[in-house]
C-alpha cells in the first residue's frame, strides 16, 4: 500500500489502525471452510500507539517479520504434570485454610517429589471481572453505563443418579431430598441432572422448575432383571467369586442351590448342578459387567461435560454402589480425568437412607443373625460392604466426601453440592517416567500438622504411548480453554469491545496484548523466531460454548523490530459475530519455543 508523503506520521498510524480494524479476518473453532493462506500481519498497533513503519515501496517492515495464519503449528511438548487435589480437615471435619506449599510433602512410589506448582482453591477463586467497552455505532442504542458486572455462573453441579442400580424406594427418597436441595442454590449456581442409564439428561440451568420436572423422571432402569424364581439365585458379588476368583466355597453354595431348585437333590446330579451354577455365574458376571460399564460410561460423560465448563465443578453421585471386577483401570482413568479437570466428586450412598434387605447399614446384623442366615447371608453382607468401595474411592481421590451411614440426606445433599471451602492443588513432574502404563502410588503428608486428615488421590497411571507433539500441544490448549484457571507463564492482557450492528446482532472484538520481551525466541538466520497460538473461547451465561477462534502468529523479527516490540508489546485482534447477552471470554496463549502458556478470563455484557 502506498502512503502519500503529505500524510504526517500520526496520520499514517491512524490509517494503518483503520485498515487493520476493517480487514482483519476472523473465524470460529470448528468451522468447515478451509483456512485462508498465510496473510500479512494481523497484529494491530499496540496500546502504546506503536505502528508499523513503511519500508521502500510503502510496505511496513512487519509484513515479512510477523504473519498470522489459521493452520496450527507443531509445538514442543511440555513436561507431563501430575495434579493432586488435596483437602485437609481438622478433627471436627472442618476444612483447614491458610496452608502453604512448604506445608506439604508429596511422594511418588515412596520417593519424595518436588512440588512444581501450588494453587489454593476457594469458592471465590474464579470471579470474573467485566472487560467490556462499547464502541459507538449509528445503529446502537446501548449505553455503556448500562452494563453491570455480570452474574456469570461460578459453580456447576452435575447430579448423577445411578438408576441402573437404584431401587425404587431409594430413588423416591433421593428425589425428594434433591428437590429441597434446589431451594438452597445461589444465583450463580448451575445444576444438571443425569442418570447412568442415559435415559435422562437435563442440561445445566438455574431454572428450579425444570430441575424438579427432571427429577420426577428418575426411576430404576436396570439392564437385567432378577427375581426370587431365579435358579440358582446368584448375585454379581457371588458370581465374581466363582468366575473371576475361583472361590470353591462360593461355587459349592451355588451348586447346592442348583440341586435344590432344579434337581431332586440326589448327590449323583451334583456334577450337572455344578455346571448349571457355573453357567449362571458367568451370565451374572456378564450382566453385572455390562451394568458397571454403562455406569462408568455415563459417569465419564458427566465428567467430560463438566470439564468443558468454566467454573467450580462438582459431581454429586447418588448410588447404592456397585461391585468392581476387572475394570480398575477404567476407575483410575475416570478419576484421572476428574482430577485433571479440577472436578470434585461427592458420593452419597443411597442405601444408607433407610433399611435394605439385610438390615440398616447403620445398624448391621449381629454375628448370630448372620450364622442363622447361612453363607448366602454372609455373601450379602460382604457385597454391601464391597459396594461402598467405589463410592469411597471416587470421593477420596478427587478431594470429595463420601456420605454414608446417615439419614439426614437433606444436609448431605447441601454439603455434597458445594465444593470444599478450601482445597489445594499440587503439581509435580515425575522424574524418569517410563512410558509403560504402570500404576504409580501417591502419598501426601503434612510436614508439621500430622493431626489433620488428608484427602487426596492415591495414584496415577503412566502413559502407555508417546503422544504426537502437535496433538499433545493441541490437547493442552483445549484443556486450558475449557477451564477457568489463570496461567501466567507469559504476561498477557486483553480487552473486549463491541458494537451492535442490529438490535439482535453485535460484533465482539477481543484485543490481546502480548509482552514480547517475556517470550522465548530462537535466534536463527539473523532473526528472532517463534510461533504463538492465540485461542479465544466465548461461553454463555450457562457456561455453554458459543464460538471461538484460533490464530497462529509466526514471528521472524529483526533485532530492531524485536527491540521496539519489547517496549511496546504486540496487540492482536480477533472478531466474532454474536447475539446480545452475557458472556465469559476465555483467552489462551501458547508459544512454541518456550512451550509457555497464559490463560485469562473476562466478562462481556452486550445489552439487548
C-alpha positions as CSV (number, residue, x, y, z in Angstrom):
1,X,0.0,0.0,0.0
2,X,1.3,3.5,-0.9
3,X,1.1,6.3,1.6
4,X,1.4,9.8,0.1
5,X,4.2,11.8,1.7
6,X,1.9,14.7,2.6
7,X,0.4,12.5,5.4
8,X,2.3,13.0,8.7
9,X,3.5,10.1,10.8
10,X,0.5,10.2,13.1
11,X,-1.9,10.1,10.1
12,X,-0.1,7.0,8.7
13,X,-0.6,5.4,12.1
14,X,-4.3,6.1,12.2
15,X,-4.7,4.9,8.7
16,X,-2.9,1.7,9.4
17,X,-5.0,1.2,12.5
18,X,-8.2,1.7,10.4
19,X,-7.1,-0.8,7.8
20,X,-6.1,-3.3,10.5
21,X,-9.5,-3.0,12.1
22,X,-11.5,-3.3,8.9
23,X,-9.7,-6.1,7.1
24,X,-8.6,-8.3,10.0
25,X,-10.1,-11.8,9.2
26,X,-12.0,-13.6,11.9
27,X,-13.2,-17.2,12.3
28,X,-14.6,-19.7,14.7
29,X,-13.3,-23.0,16.1
30,X,-14.6,-26.0,14.2
31,X,-15.5,-24.0,11.0
32,X,-15.7,-26.2,7.9
33,X,-14.5,-23.7,5.4
34,X,-10.8,-24.1,4.5
35,X,-8.5,-21.7,6.4
36,X,-7.1,-18.8,4.4
37,X,-3.4,-18.9,3.3
38,X,-0.8,-17.1,5.3
39,X,-1.6,-13.5,5.2
40,X,0.1,-10.2,6.1
41,X,0.3,-9.3,9.7
42,X,-3.0,-9.2,11.6
43,X,-1.3,-7.6,14.6
44,X,-2.9,-4.3,15.4
45,X,-0.9,-1.4,16.7
46,X,-0.1,-1.8,20.4
47,X,-1.8,0.2,23.1
48,X,1.2,2.4,23.4
49,X,0.4,3.8,19.9
50,X,3.2,1.9,18.1
51,X,2.5,1.3,14.4
52,X,4.4,-0.4,11.5
53,X,6.9,1.9,9.8
54,X,6.9,1.8,6.0
55,X,9.9,0.5,4.0
56,X,10.8,1.3,0.4
57,X,7.7,0.7,-1.7
58,X,5.3,1.5,1.1
59,X,5.3,-1.9,2.8
60,X,5.5,-2.0,6.6
61,X,8.5,-3.9,7.9
62,X,6.3,-6.3,10.0
63,X,4.9,-7.8,6.8
64,X,7.9,-10.0,6.5
65,X,8.6,-10.3,10.2
66,X,5.1,-11.1,11.6
67,X,2.5,-13.2,9.8
68,X,-0.8,-14.6,11.0
69,X,-2.2,-17.9,9.8
70,X,-5.1,-20.1,10.9
71,X,-3.4,-23.5,10.5
72,X,-2.0,-24.9,13.7
73,X,1.7,-25.3,14.1
74,X,3.7,-28.2,15.6
75,X,4.7,-27.5,19.2
76,X,7.1,-28.9,21.6
77,X,5.5,-31.0,24.3
78,X,5.6,-29.6,27.8
79,X,6.7,-31.9,30.7
80,X,3.9,-34.1,31.9
81,X,2.5,-32.7,35.1
82,X,0.6,-34.8,37.6
83,X,-2.1,-32.8,39.5
84,X,-3.0,-33.8,43.1
85,X,-6.0,-32.1,44.7
86,X,-5.8,-32.1,48.5
87,X,-8.4,-31.3,51.1
88,X,-7.2,-31.0,54.7
89,X,-9.7,-31.3,57.6
90,X,-9.3,-31.0,61.3
91,X,-10.6,-33.4,64.0
92,X,-14.0,-31.8,63.8
93,X,-14.2,-32.3,60.0
94,X,-13.7,-28.6,59.1
95,X,-11.6,-27.7,56.2
96,X,-8.2,-26.2,57.2
97,X,-7.3,-23.0,55.4
98,X,-4.1,-21.0,55.1
99,X,-1.7,-23.8,54.3
100,X,1.4,-23.1,52.2
101,X,3.3,-25.0,49.6
102,X,6.0,-25.8,52.1
103,X,3.5,-27.4,54.5
104,X,3.1,-30.3,52.0
105,X,5.2,-33.3,51.2
106,X,4.4,-35.4,48.1
107,X,5.7,-38.9,47.4
108,X,5.6,-40.9,44.1
109,X,6.2,-44.6,44.8
110,X,7.6,-43.6,48.2
111,X,10.1,-41.2,46.6
112,X,9.8,-37.5,47.6
113,X,8.9,-35.2,44.7
114,X,9.5,-31.6,44.1
115,X,6.1,-29.7,44.1
116,X,6.4,-27.5,41.0
117,X,3.0,-25.8,41.1
118,X,0.7,-24.9,44.0
119,X,-2.7,-23.3,44.0
120,X,-5.3,-22.6,46.6
121,X,-8.9,-23.1,45.5
122,X,-11.8,-21.3,47.2
123,X,-15.4,-20.5,46.0
124,X,-14.1,-17.0,45.2
125,X,-11.2,-18.2,43.1
126,X,-13.0,-17.8,39.8
127,X,-14.7,-14.5,39.9
128,X,-14.6,-12.8,36.5
129,X,-14.1,-9.0,36.0
130,X,-16.0,-7.1,33.4
131,X,-13.8,-6.3,30.5
132,X,-16.2,-4.7,28.0
133,X,-16.2,-1.2,26.4
134,X,-18.8,-0.1,24.0
135,X,-17.8,1.2,20.6
136,X,-20.1,3.9,19.1
137,X,-22.4,2.8,16.3
138,X,-25.1,4.6,14.3
139,X,-27.4,1.7,14.9
140,X,-26.5,1.1,18.5
141,X,-28.7,2.4,21.3
142,X,-26.6,0.7,24.0
143,X,-25.5,2.9,26.9
144,X,-22.0,1.9,28.2
145,X,-23.2,2.7,31.7
146,X,-26.0,0.2,31.5
147,X,-23.5,-2.7,31.5
148,X,-23.0,-4.0,35.0
149,X,-20.9,-6.8,36.5
150,X,-22.5,-10.0,35.1
151,X,-23.9,-12.7,37.3
152,X,-22.0,-15.4,35.4
153,X,-22.1,-18.9,36.9
154,X,-19.4,-19.7,39.4
155,X,-20.3,-23.3,40.3
156,X,-21.5,-26.2,38.2
157,X,-23.1,-29.2,39.9
158,X,-23.8,-32.3,37.9
159,X,-26.1,-34.6,39.8
160,X,-25.7,-38.2,38.6
161,X,-28.3,-40.7,39.8
162,X,-27.3,-44.3,39.4
163,X,-30.7,-45.5,38.1
164,X,-29.2,-48.8,36.9
165,X,-28.5,-49.9,40.5
166,X,-31.1,-47.8,42.5
167,X,-34.1,-49.4,44.0
168,X,-37.5,-47.6,43.6
169,X,-37.5,-46.8,47.3
170,X,-34.0,-45.2,47.1
171,X,-35.0,-43.3,44.0
172,X,-38.1,-41.8,45.6
173,X,-36.3,-40.7,48.7
174,X,-33.4,-39.2,46.8
175,X,-35.7,-37.3,44.5
176,X,-37.5,-35.7,47.5
177,X,-34.2,-34.7,49.1
178,X,-32.8,-33.2,45.9
179,X,-36.0,-31.1,45.5
180,X,-35.3,-29.4,48.8
181,X,-31.7,-29.0,47.9
182,X,-32.6,-26.9,44.9
183,X,-34.1,-24.2,47.1
184,X,-30.7,-23.5,48.6
185,X,-29.0,-22.8,45.3
186,X,-27.2,-19.5,44.8
187,X,-28.0,-17.3,41.7
188,X,-24.5,-18.2,40.3
189,X,-25.1,-22.0,40.6
190,X,-26.0,-24.1,37.6
191,X,-27.2,-27.7,38.1
192,X,-27.6,-30.6,35.6
193,X,-29.3,-33.9,36.2
194,X,-28.1,-37.1,34.5
195,X,-28.6,-40.9,35.0
196,X,-26.3,-43.7,34.5
197,X,-28.7,-45.5,32.1
198,X,-28.7,-42.5,29.8
199,X,-32.5,-42.2,30.0
200,X,-32.4,-38.7,31.5
201,X,-30.3,-35.7,30.6
202,X,-31.2,-32.2,32.0
203,X,-28.6,-29.7,30.9
204,X,-27.2,-27.1,33.3
205,X,-29.7,-24.5,34.3
206,X,-30.7,-22.3,37.3
207,X,-34.4,-23.0,36.5
208,X,-35.7,-24.8,39.6
209,X,-39.0,-25.7,37.9
210,X,-37.1,-27.5,35.1
211,X,-34.9,-29.3,37.6
212,X,-37.9,-30.5,39.6
213,X,-39.6,-31.8,36.5
214,X,-36.5,-33.7,35.5
215,X,-36.3,-35.3,39.0
216,X,-39.7,-36.9,38.6
217,X,-38.3,-39.0,35.7
218,X,-35.8,-40.7,37.9
219,X,-36.9,-44.3,38.3
220,X,-34.9,-47.6,38.3
221,X,-33.7,-48.7,34.9
222,X,-31.7,-51.9,35.4
223,X,-30.2,-53.6,32.4
224,X,-31.0,-57.1,33.7
225,X,-33.8,-58.4,35.9
226,X,-33.7,-60.9,38.8
227,X,-36.4,-62.5,40.8
228,X,-37.0,-65.0,43.5
229,X,-37.6,-67.6,40.9
230,X,-34.0,-67.4,39.5
231,X,-32.3,-70.8,39.7
232,X,-29.8,-70.8,41.2
233,X,-30.1,-67.3,42.7
234,X,-26.6,-65.8,42.2
235,X,-25.7,-62.2,42.9
236,X,-23.0,-60.3,41.0
237,X,-20.7,-60.5,44.1
238,X,-21.1,-64.3,44.3
239,X,-20.7,-64.7,40.5
240,X,-17.4,-62.7,40.6
241,X,-16.1,-65.0,43.4
242,X,-17.0,-68.1,41.3
243,X,-16.0,-66.9,37.8
244,X,-13.1,-64.4,38.3
245,X,-11.7,-65.5,41.6
246,X,-12.2,-69.3,41.6
247,X,-13.7,-69.4,45.1
248,X,-14.6,-73.1,45.8
249,X,-16.9,-72.3,48.7
250,X,-19.0,-69.9,46.6
251,X,-19.2,-72.5,43.9
252,X,-20.3,-75.1,46.4
253,X,-23.1,-72.8,47.8
254,X,-24.4,-72.1,44.2
255,X,-24.2,-75.8,43.3
256,X,-26.2,-76.8,46.4
257,X,-28.8,-74.1,45.5
258,X,-29.0,-75.6,42.0
259,X,-29.5,-79.1,43.3
260,X,-32.4,-77.8,45.4
261,X,-34.2,-75.7,42.8
262,X,-33.6,-77.7,39.6
263,X,-32.9,-81.2,40.6
264,X,-34.2,-83.8,43.0
265,X,-31.3,-83.2,45.4
266,X,-29.6,-86.6,44.6
267,X,-25.9,-86.3,45.0
268,X,-25.4,-88.1,41.7
269,X,-26.8,-85.0,40.0
270,X,-24.2,-82.8,41.7
271,X,-21.9,-82.6,38.6
272,X,-24.8,-81.3,36.4
273,X,-25.8,-78.9,39.2
274,X,-22.3,-77.5,39.3
275,X,-22.2,-76.9,35.6
276,X,-25.5,-75.1,35.9
277,X,-24.1,-73.0,38.8
278,X,-21.0,-72.1,36.7
279,X,-23.1,-71.1,33.7
280,X,-25.4,-69.0,35.9
281,X,-22.4,-67.3,37.5
282,X,-20.9,-66.5,34.1
283,X,-24.2,-65.0,33.0
284,X,-24.4,-62.9,36.2
285,X,-20.9,-61.7,35.7
286,X,-21.6,-60.7,32.1
287,X,-24.7,-58.8,33.1
288,X,-23.0,-57.1,36.0
289,X,-20.1,-56.1,33.9
290,X,-22.4,-54.6,31.4
291,X,-24.2,-52.6,34.0
292,X,-21.0,-51.4,35.5
293,X,-19.7,-50.4,32.1
294,X,-22.8,-48.4,31.5
295,X,-22.4,-46.7,34.8
296,X,-18.8,-45.8,34.1
297,X,-19.6,-44.6,30.6
298,X,-22.3,-42.1,31.7
299,X,-20.4,-41.0,34.7
300,X,-17.5,-40.3,32.4
301,X,-19.9,-38.3,30.1
302,X,-20.9,-36.2,33.2
303,X,-17.3,-35.5,34.0
304,X,-16.4,-34.7,30.4
305,X,-19.4,-32.3,30.2
306,X,-18.2,-30.6,33.4
307,X,-14.6,-30.3,32.1
308,X,-15.9,-28.1,29.3
309,X,-17.4,-25.6,31.7
310,X,-15.6,-22.6,33.1
311,X,-16.0,-22.5,36.9
312,X,-16.0,-24.7,40.0
313,X,-17.0,-28.2,39.1
314,X,-18.8,-30.7,41.3
315,X,-20.3,-34.2,40.6
316,X,-22.8,-35.5,43.1
317,X,-23.1,-39.2,42.5
318,X,-26.1,-40.8,44.2
319,X,-25.8,-44.6,44.1
320,X,-26.1,-47.7,46.2
321,X,-22.7,-48.6,44.9
322,X,-21.6,-51.5,42.7
323,X,-19.0,-54.2,42.5
324,X,-15.7,-53.7,40.7
325,X,-14.4,-56.8,39.0
326,X,-11.8,-56.4,36.2
327,X,-12.1,-52.7,35.4
328,X,-9.9,-51.0,38.0
329,X,-8.0,-49.2,35.1
330,X,-11.3,-47.6,34.0
331,X,-11.8,-46.4,37.5
332,X,-8.4,-44.9,37.6
333,X,-8.9,-43.2,34.2
334,X,-12.1,-41.7,35.4
335,X,-10.5,-40.3,38.5
336,X,-7.5,-39.1,36.4
337,X,-9.9,-37.1,34.2
338,X,-11.7,-35.7,37.1
339,X,-8.5,-34.6,38.9
340,X,-7.0,-33.0,35.8
341,X,-10.3,-31.1,35.2
342,X,-10.4,-29.9,38.8
343,X,-13.7,-31.8,39.4
344,X,-14.7,-32.8,42.9
345,X,-16.8,-35.9,43.1
346,X,-19.0,-36.2,46.2
347,X,-20.8,-39.5,46.6
348,X,-24.0,-40.4,48.5
349,X,-24.7,-44.0,49.4
350,X,-28.5,-44.3,48.7
351,X,-28.7,-47.5,50.8
352,X,-27.9,-45.5,54.0
353,X,-31.2,-43.6,53.7
354,X,-33.2,-46.5,55.2
355,X,-33.4,-50.3,55.6
356,X,-32.1,-52.5,52.8
357,X,-32.6,-56.3,52.6
358,X,-30.1,-57.3,55.3
359,X,-30.9,-54.6,57.8
360,X,-30.0,-50.9,58.1
361,X,-26.4,-50.1,57.0
362,X,-26.0,-48.0,60.2
363,X,-27.2,-51.0,62.3
364,X,-25.5,-54.1,60.8
365,X,-26.8,-57.6,61.6
366,X,-25.3,-59.5,64.6
367,X,-23.0,-62.5,64.3
368,X,-25.8,-64.7,65.5
369,X,-28.2,-63.5,62.8
370,X,-25.5,-64.0,60.1
371,X,-24.9,-67.6,61.2
372,X,-28.7,-68.2,61.0
373,X,-28.8,-66.7,57.5
374,X,-26.0,-69.0,56.4
375,X,-23.4,-68.5,53.7
376,X,-25.8,-66.5,51.5
377,X,-26.3,-64.0,54.3
378,X,-22.6,-63.7,54.7
379,X,-22.2,-63.0,51.0
380,X,-25.0,-60.4,51.0
381,X,-23.3,-58.5,53.9
382,X,-19.9,-58.7,52.2
383,X,-21.4,-57.5,49.0
384,X,-22.9,-54.4,50.7
385,X,-19.5,-53.6,52.1
386,X,-17.8,-54.1,48.8
387,X,-20.3,-51.8,47.0
388,X,-19.2,-48.9,49.2
389,X,-15.6,-49.2,48.0
390,X,-16.1,-47.5,44.6
391,X,-18.1,-44.6,46.2
392,X,-15.4,-44.1,48.8
393,X,-12.6,-44.2,46.1
394,X,-14.3,-41.7,43.8
395,X,-14.7,-39.2,46.6
396,X,-11.3,-39.7,48.2
397,X,-9.3,-39.5,45.0
398,X,-10.9,-36.2,43.9
399,X,-10.9,-34.4,47.3
400,X,-14.6,-35.0,47.7
401,X,-16.6,-36.6,50.5
402,X,-18.4,-39.9,50.9
403,X,-21.8,-39.5,52.6
404,X,-23.0,-42.8,54.2
405,X,-24.4,-44.3,57.3
406,X,-26.7,-41.3,57.7
407,X,-30.3,-40.5,57.2
408,X,-30.1,-36.7,57.1
409,X,-29.8,-36.7,53.3
410,X,-31.1,-33.2,53.0
411,X,-28.0,-31.9,54.7
412,X,-25.8,-34.4,52.8
413,X,-27.2,-33.0,49.5
414,X,-26.4,-29.4,50.5
415,X,-22.9,-30.4,51.6
416,X,-22.3,-32.6,48.5
417,X,-23.4,-29.8,46.1
418,X,-20.7,-27.5,47.2
419,X,-17.0,-27.6,46.6
420,X,-14.8,-27.7,49.7
421,X,-14.3,-24.2,51.2
422,X,-10.6,-24.6,50.6
423,X,-8.6,-27.1,48.6
424,X,-5.0,-27.3,47.5
425,X,-3.9,-28.2,44.0
426,X,-0.3,-29.6,44.0
427,X,1.5,-30.4,40.7
428,X,4.7,-32.2,40.1
429,X,6.7,-33.6,37.1
430,X,7.6,-37.2,37.5
431,X,11.3,-37.9,37.1
432,X,12.4,-40.5,34.6
433,X,8.8,-41.6,34.0
434,X,8.6,-44.8,31.9
435,X,6.0,-45.0,29.1
436,X,4.7,-48.3,30.3
437,X,1.2,-47.7,31.6
438,X,2.1,-48.8,35.1
439,X,0.3,-47.6,38.2
440,X,2.2,-45.2,40.5
441,X,1.1,-44.8,44.1
442,X,0.9,-41.3,45.6
443,X,1.0,-40.1,49.1
444,X,0.6,-36.6,50.5
445,X,1.6,-35.7,54.1
446,X,1.9,-32.5,56.1
447,X,5.3,-31.6,57.5
448,X,4.2,-30.2,60.8
449,X,0.4,-30.9,61.1
450,X,0.1,-34.7,61.3
451,X,-3.1,-34.4,63.4
452,X,-5.1,-33.3,60.4
453,X,-6.8,-35.8,58.0
454,X,-5.9,-35.6,54.3
455,X,-7.9,-36.4,51.3
456,X,-6.0,-36.8,48.0
457,X,-5.8,-39.2,45.1
458,X,-3.9,-42.4,45.8
459,X,-2.1,-42.8,42.5
460,X,-2.0,-42.4,38.7
461,X,-1.2,-44.4,35.6
462,X,1.9,-43.6,33.5
463,X,1.1,-43.0,29.8
464,X,1.2,-46.1,27.5
465,X,2.3,-44.3,24.4
466,X,4.2,-41.2,23.5
467,X,1.7,-38.7,22.1
468,X,2.3,-36.9,18.8
469,X,3.8,-33.5,19.7
470,X,1.3,-31.5,17.6
471,X,-1.6,-33.4,19.0
472,X,-0.3,-33.1,22.6
473,X,0.0,-29.4,22.3
474,X,-3.4,-29.0,20.7
475,X,-4.9,-31.1,23.6
476,X,-3.1,-28.9,26.1
477,X,-4.5,-25.7,24.7
478,X,-8.0,-27.2,24.6
479,X,-7.8,-28.3,28.2
480,X,-6.7,-24.8,29.2
481,X,-9.5,-23.2,27.1
482,X,-12.3,-25.3,28.8
483,X,-11.1,-24.3,32.3
484,X,-11.2,-21.2,34.4
485,X,-7.7,-21.5,35.8
486,X,-5.5,-18.4,35.1
487,X,-2.0,-19.2,33.9
488,X,0.7,-16.6,33.9
489,X,3.8,-18.1,32.1
490,X,3.5,-15.2,29.6
491,X,2.3,-11.8,30.7
492,X,-0.8,-11.2,28.6
493,X,-3.6,-8.6,28.9
494,X,-6.8,-8.4,26.8
495,X,-9.7,-6.1,26.4
496,X,-13.1,-6.7,24.7
497,X,-15.0,-4.2,22.7
498,X,-18.3,-4.4,20.8
499,X,-20.7,-2.5,18.7
500,X,-24.2,-3.5,17.7
501,X,-24.9,-3.9,14.0
502,X,-28.6,-4.5,14.5
503,X,-30.9,-4.9,17.5
504,X,-30.2,-8.6,17.8
505,X,-26.7,-8.7,16.2
506,X,-23.4,-7.5,17.6
507,X,-19.7,-7.8,16.7
508,X,-17.3,-8.5,19.6
509,X,-13.6,-7.7,19.3
510,X,-11.0,-9.3,21.6
511,X,-7.7,-7.4,21.7
512,X,-4.8,-9.5,23.0
513,X,-1.7,-7.6,24.1
514,X,1.5,-9.7,24.4
515,X,4.5,-8.8,26.4
516,X,7.1,-9.7,23.7
517,X,10.1,-9.5,25.9
518,X,8.8,-12.3,28.1
519,X,8.6,-14.7,25.1
520,X,11.5,-17.1,24.4
521,X,12.7,-16.6,20.9
522,X,15.1,-18.8,18.9
523,X,17.9,-17.0,17.1
524,X,18.4,-18.1,13.5
525,X,19.4,-16.5,10.2
526,X,19.7,-13.2,11.9
527,X,16.1,-13.3,13.1
528,X,14.3,-13.8,16.4
529,X,11.9,-16.7,15.7
530,X,8.9,-18.1,17.5
531,X,5.3,-19.1,16.9
532,X,2.5,-18.0,19.2
533,X,-1.0,-19.5,19.2
534,X,-3.9,-17.4,20.5
535,X,-7.2,-19.2,21.2
536,X,-10.3,-17.4,22.2
537,X,-13.5,-19.1,23.6
538,X,-16.8,-17.4,24.2
539,X,-19.2,-19.0,26.7
540,X,-22.8,-18.0,27.5
541,X,-24.3,-17.4,30.9
542,X,-25.0,-21.1,31.5
543,X,-21.4,-22.0,30.7
544,X,-22.2,-23.4,27.2
545,X,-19.6,-22.9,24.5
546,X,-20.9,-20.4,21.8
547,X,-18.0,-19.6,19.5
548,X,-14.3,-19.1,19.4
549,X,-11.3,-18.6,17.2
550,X,-7.6,-19.5,16.8
551,X,-4.7,-17.6,15.3
552,X,-1.1,-18.7,14.9
553,X,1.4,-15.8,14.9
554,X,4.6,-16.5,13.0
555,X,7.3,-14.2,14.2
556,X,10.7,-13.8,12.5
557,X,11.8,-10.5,14.0
558,X,14.9,-8.5,13.1
559,X,16.7,-7.2,16.1
560,X,15.5,-3.6,15.6
561,X,11.9,-4.8,15.4
562,X,12.4,-7.0,18.4
563,X,13.8,-4.1,20.5
564,X,10.8,-1.9,19.5
565,X,8.2,-4.6,20.3
566,X,9.9,-5.4,23.5
567,X,9.0,-2.0,24.7
568,X,5.6,-1.6,23.1
569,X,4.3,-5.2,23.0
570,X,2.2,-6.7,20.3
571,X,-1.6,-6.4,20.0
572,X,-3.7,-8.9,18.0
573,X,-7.4,-8.6,17.3
574,X,-10.0,-11.3,16.9
575,X,-13.6,-10.6,15.9
576,X,-16.8,-12.6,16.5
577,X,-20.5,-12.2,15.5
578,X,-22.7,-12.9,18.5
579,X,-26.1,-12.1,19.9
580,X,-26.6,-9.6,22.7
581,X,-26.3,-11.3,26.1
582,X,-23.9,-12.1,28.9
583,X,-20.7,-14.0,28.1
584,X,-17.5,-15.3,29.6
585,X,-14.4,-14.7,27.4
586,X,-11.6,-17.2,27.8
587,X,-8.2,-16.5,26.3
588,X,-5.3,-19.0,26.0
589,X,-1.9,-18.1,24.6
590,X,0.9,-20.6,23.9
591,X,4.3,-20.2,22.4
592,X,6.3,-23.0,20.6
593,X,9.9,-22.2,21.6
594,X,9.4,-21.9,25.3
595,X,6.2,-24.0,25.5
596,X,4.9,-21.4,27.9
597,X,1.2,-20.6,28.3
598,X,-1.1,-17.8,29.5
599,X,-4.8,-18.0,30.2
600,X,-7.1,-15.2,31.2
601,X,-10.8,-14.7,31.9
602,X,-13.1,-11.7,31.1
603,X,-16.8,-11.0,31.2
604,X,-18.8,-9.3,28.5
605,X,-22.3,-7.8,28.7
606,X,-24.0,-6.8,25.5
607,X,-27.3,-5.1,26.2
608,X,-30.4,-6.1,24.2
